[in-house]
Amino acid sequence: MGKDGTPHPEVIKCAKQTLLTSLHELLCLCWEEGEVPQDMRDANIITLYKN
């Protein structure tokens, strides 16, 4: 974990396909249901810079 509690970029890179698939499924479910869970609405979104 990074200092700010985010996963290390190498972890994200190694799990990219799994993360993308899970995120896609979650967003499709939100679209079908017509609502977004409160946790997602309250989330802090950060930018991960590529070096």
URNOR-V48777 format. One record per residue. N is the residue number from 1. PSI is psi in whole degrees, -180 to 180 (NA if undefined). NEAR is the number of other ideal C-beta (glycine too) atoms within 10 Angstrom. D_FIRST is the distance of its C-alpha to the first C-alpha in Angstrom with 1 decimal. Layout:
n: (N,N)
psi: (PSI,PSI)
near: (NEAR,NEAR)
d_first: (D_FIRST,D_FIRST)
This chain:
n: (1,2,3,4,5,6,7,8,9,10,11,12,13,14,15,16,17,18,19,20,21,22,23,24,25,26,27,28,29,30,31,32,33,34,35,36,37,38,39,40,41,42,43,44,45,46,47,48,49,50,51)
psi: (145,175,-32,10,3,153,151,141,-33,-35,-44,-43,-43,-32,17,-51,-42,-44,-43,-42,-46,-43,-41,-46,-42,-45,-36,-41,-43,-42,-46,-40,-22,18,156,132,146,-39,-37,-33,-28,-1,150,123,132,159,131,112,140,139,NA)
near: (8,11,5,7,8,13,13,10,13,8,13,12,11,11,12,10,8,9,14,10,10,11,10,10,10,13,12,10,12,13,10,8,9,6,11,14,12,8,7,12,8,7,10,7,5,10,4,9,6,5,3)
d_first: (0.0,3.7,6.7,7.8,5.6,5.6,4.6,5.3,9.1,10.3,9.1,10.8,13.7,14.4,14.4,16.3,19.6,18.4,16.4,19.5,21.9,20.2,20.0,23.6,24.9,23.4,25.0,28.2,28.4,28.0,30.7,33.0,32.7,33.1,30.5,26.8,25.0,24.6,20.8,20.7,23.1,21.2,17.8,16.4,16.2,14.5,15.4,13.4,15.7,16.9,17.9)
